[in-house]
Amino acid sequence: MRSSGELRYLFLDLNAYFASVEQQENPRLRGRPVAVVPMADTDTTCAIAASYEAKAFGVKTGTRIWEARRLCPDLVLVPARHDLYVDYHHRIMAEVENHLPIHKVMSIDEAACRLIGDEREPERARTLGRAIKAGIRAKVGDALRCSVGIAPSVLTAKIAADLEKPDGLVLLEAKDLPGRILGLQLTDLPGIGENMAAHLVHAGVTDVAALWALAPKQMRAIWNSVVGERFCYALHGFELPELATSRRSIGHSRVLAPARRAPARARLVARALLLKAAVRLRRYGYAAGGLGLSARPLELARFAQETRFPPTQDSFVLLAELERLWRRFLAERGARAPLIKTSIWLFRLVPIEARVADFFVARRADGLTRGEALWTALDRLGARYGRGAVALASQRDLALQYLGAKIAFTRVPDPIEFDE
Ligand SMILES: [Mg+2]
């Protein structure tokens, strides 16, 4: 099978995550071999994370503590603090979202972002990868390192991230495959454990080159499941069918910190997520004719509804649609139930030039409404002075980015100021 070379995903994997967070929190641990353990000083338990200094001695996740101590007598054992790692997770994801929307959070220290438009050009993708890495160091913590992989599928992007650790940045383009991964063991590939590797060897597939040569049907037979076929497509850089439809929507979601769980606060988060999605919508020349809102109260059933309207890229129109959905949410779930998560998504996307004329809406010569032209101008300011340079007054106290100074307009400029 030929491979599909477009760089569609950026995969981020924090290096030695728990141990790095501990080194970030406690500077005395930096540069020292550290193992994070479930409970302090229990020889029968395993390390659940090891710093790179400890890895150099052969200590890794799963190493028994008594053995880790033998390998590395100076090893510092630190009891795990999961709340702290969750807190850092949110700060890291918030920083990633300053650069790219997160397509999927894979685990506490891994996320995949989907690249669209010019983000798929290798130099642009590499620049985004560097910016995310630098942003995490500058805004979350300079003891944190991550590996970034950029490739055509989530699977290949994860493989790319695994190729260079720590602090890697690897692109896998069509020309790099399979050459760049031929040196890997079968079990180095995500999704191939010891059992599946044994299965593969039994079928005569003993290395990555032989795996690469298999057709989808053959992998399906070896896996005895459609999972094998999907793995084959993903390995060759093709998107899985259910992912291929995701380009038809632009969405953001956020797990809410305790301080943001009251509906009135969560509403501001949902508005901020929508404003971010709208920037992307305009950047790629689309108008959205649908908006979805999902809000998950801590204890009540999830609320999820959509509205449809004439396609627009005007954030004010989209915010008004969000208000309608939010009022429905409050009516159904009450104004007091704390929320754990909120998501928004824009759908029914049409290229702006393909939008059917609506004679009741005044348009300028370039086909945009005045509101759309205003937001396009604001996007340009944001691009020049940094995302967050321009913010609605109602949103300005909401630091989705957690850190970094913001210059907020205290009023929204009149559209006339941007008309020419
Ligand atoms: Mg990791």
Residues whose N, C-alpha, C, O or C-beta is under 5 A from the ligand:
A	BS01	MG	D13 L14 N15 A16 D109
